């Protein structure tokens, strides 16, 4: 800002050869081109960093959206509008603000005068609206009511608020993106601010963890202590200050373990017994990988309005967690099958680089635990209430808080849930003779391998049960399952 007498002049950076993001969305929509993951990840990294810098300087995002974000040729984004609160409820403007804000303006409350703190969950909602626009090619205020498309603006804020009051979250289902991204958007666009993802929970979400953000621990530490900031109204900020003190570079290895790397490879071993150890580890990685794929691909059932998708995702991910935890325990142990074994110790020492590190597994287990907690609170608790159509035995497993291992859990909830899923997909295949038939059949094959995820993947049982997948009497290998399912290493 520059002052001349009583006049204030605001200076903005000139950005050449750029376009507003909403225009890019329109361009992609015309040619039916989806945003690829690298694009979404790049925009999201930039936006999260920008919001962190704003929040750290006690400034809210408040009004950012695809309509005022500029994309530069290098895919970096620039926020053109943030922080201040002009009359955003002007009748001609799209409604992007969260429902709690709409309630205030409908009730004629003046948040500027009564509240002097800004809840960062306002910006959580806007972050969800940003991602929703990239995924669905429309803003969150464009909805279908009684089969009629309506675009709510502030002249219809009461109607939009009534619409939001009657839903838990703004749905963002599609088969074009993985469930981890869609669950993030859903958590951000949850209408009840108490249940909406905080910025701390955002950084703990698996999709954000997979971004491997530099300085992630600094962000987590900041947001663990900051849910509100001072609500600036008419103060002037020199935005050059926001570019100072960049966060330190820190690598946080919280990505999903690379199960395929273990499944598809076989190192050279100095001892014959090492092959047996490696085979067991491969099978456990295969179990985990099949569960990951099933949890991701189950979103195709959203096309059929299946009511238990999130419950099944929770159950499948919990089995994943239990198997991974069990594998982590024996990879850290000097015992093999509960017996002292010197060869096992030598194997672990010699092939540490070939194995998934226990440090990475520990970190990912924390991610899974957090994700399960969110899914349970947002989607499973409701099925513990009277009147739920979820089968009783599955309800009971959701409410079982005892320490569990994969075998106990298989008998107490998992087997019933997977059987229910398989029966439903079978019915869909019978009913839908053409519509997405290939996709459903492929998903059914995946479920088949998850039906008996424990016994079928014991070494001897595996060799006997799946021997027909090989040729020339070769011994079946875990990678043969991957080949059968048509999965390549690019999906790792």
C-alpha positions, 0 to 999 in steps of 0.5 A, a space after each residue: 500500500 502507498 499513501 499520498 496525503 489521505 489517499 490510499 493506493 493498493 499495489 498488486 503484482 502484474 501476472 503475465 500469461 496466466 488465466 483464472 482457474 475457473 476459466 481453465 475448468 470451463 476449458 477442460 469441461 468443453 473438451 471433457 478432460 479431467 484434471 490429472 492427479 499431478 495438476 490437482 496435487 500441484 494446486 493443492 500444495 500451493 494453496 495449502 502453503 498460501 493458507 498456512 502463510 496467511 493463517 500464521 500471519 493471523 489472516 483468514 483466507 475467507 473469500 478464496 475460490 477458483 473464481 479469484 485464483 490465477 494459474 501461472 504457466 508453471 502451474 503455480 497459483 496466485 490468490 488474488 483475493 483473501 482475508 478481508 470481508 467485503 459484502 460477499 452476500 451480494 445477490 449476484 454472487 455465487 454462495 460458496 460460504 459455509 452454512 454457519 455463515 449463511 445462518 448468521 447473515 439470515 439471522 441478521 447477525 453481524 459477525 464483524 461486530 460480535 465475533 473477533 475471532 475467525 474459525 479456520 473451519 470456514 477456510 476448510 469448507 472453502 478448500 473443499 469447495 475449491 477441490 469440488 470445483 476441480 473434480 465436478 466442473 461446477 461450484 458447490 452451489 449448483 445442485 439438483 433439487 427435485 430433478 431440477 438444476 439450481 444455481 443458488 446465489 445470495 438472493 436465494 440464500 435461505 433456500 440454499 441454507 435449508 438445502 444444506 441443513 438437510 444433508 450431512 455433507 455435499 456429495 462428491 462421488 465419481 469413479 474418476 478419482 481415488 477414494 482418498 481424494 473424495 473422502 478428503 473433499 467430503 470431510 471438508 464439505 461436511 455441513 456441521 462445523 463440529 464434524 468438519 475437518 480441521 486444518 490439523 485433520 487435513 494434514 493428517 488425512 491420507 491424501 495430504 500425507 501422500 503429497 509429502 509436503 515440505 515442512 509438514 511437521 511445522 504445519 501440523 505443530 502450528 494447527 495443533 495449537 491454532 483453530 481460530 485466528 484474529 478476525 481482521 476486518 479493515 486492517 492493511 497487510 503488506 503481503 510481501 511479509 507472507 513470502 518471508 521465512 519459508 518453512 524448513 525442508 523436511 521429508 516425512 515418509 508417510 506414504 502408503 508402503 509400496 506393497 507392489 515393490 515387494 510383491 513383484 520382486 525377489 532378491 537373490 538370497 544366500 540361504 534357501 530358507 530366506 525364500 520362505 521368509 520372503 514368500 510370507 512377507 510377499 503374501 502379507 503385502 499382497 493381502 494389504 494391497 488387495 484390501 487397498 485396491 478394494 477400498 479404493 474401487 468400492 466407490 463405483 457402487 455410488 452409481 447405484 446409491 448403495 447405502 453401506 459404502 463407507 461402512 465397508 470402506 471402514 471394515 476393509 481398511 481396518 482389516 488392512 490396519 490389523 494385517 499391517 500391524 501384525 506384519 510390522 510386529 514380526 518384522 521388528 522381532 528376533 523371533 520367527 513364528 514365535 521361535 528363536 531363529 538365527 537365520 531369520 535375524 540374518 535375513 532381516 539384517 541382509 535384506 533391510 533395504 528390500 523390505 518396507 521399513 518399520 519406521 514407514 509402517 509405524 507412520 502409515 499405521 498412524 495415518 490409517 488409525 486417524 482415517 478410520 476414526 474419521 470414517 467411523 465418526 462421520 459414517 459408521 456411528 449412525 448405523 449403531 442407532 436403532 432403525 439402521 438397515 445394516 445387518 446386526 452382526 456387522 453393527 456389533 463388529 462396529 461397536 466392538 472395541 476389544 483389541 483384535 487381530 486379523 483372525 478374530 476380526 475376520 470371524 467377528 464382522 469382516 467375513 459377514 461384510 465381505 460376503 454382503 458386498 460380494 452378494 450385492 455385486 453379484 446382483 448388480 452384474 445380473 441386473 446390469 447386463 451392459 452398464 459398466 458390466 466389465 467394471 463390476 466383473 473386475 471389481 468382483 474378482 478383486 472381492 473374491 480374493 478378499 473373501 478369505 483374506 487370511 487362510 487363502 494367503 497362508 503359504 501352503 494354502 495359497 500354493 494349492 488354491 491358486 496353482 491353476 493361475 500358472 502354466 507349465 506346472 510352475 509354482 504360483 507366486 504372489 505376482 501371479 495374482 497381480 497379473 490375473 487382476 490386470 494390475 501393473 506396477 504403475 499403480 504402486 
